[in-house]
Amino acid sequence: MNRHDRRRAMRGHADESEADRIFFERFPHRRYRVRRLFPAERARMDRVARRHGERVFARTPRGMTVYACVKQLAPGFRHRTYAVGPAGVDVDLLTDDDARLAFEEDFLPLPTGHVDDEQVQP
């Protein structure tokens, strides 16, 4: 990775951290957050996986995607992990408990109160 690529990667990481910081400032009662991946984050995950002979997104089942799960340990200190879940989930509807579960289990639950298409009677 050359100097320009490293600088771009750091800028992407700053965007992710800034977005997470703003979220927890806006919602101080929350300790967990789930969000879609930033493009730089997605590229970084693929780059790391390729070093180990894998492709993260090529192995994600059809109809599923990878989400970032963030836990605020204290203001300004956060830990990020990733979870697989159904593509198109409105992550803004996830409760703090849903987000905690995604963070701990590496799988995204459907938002509380979500009605699956198969459950809807005609």
Order of alpha helices (4+ residues) and beta strands (2+ residues): alpha-beta-alpha-beta-beta-alpha
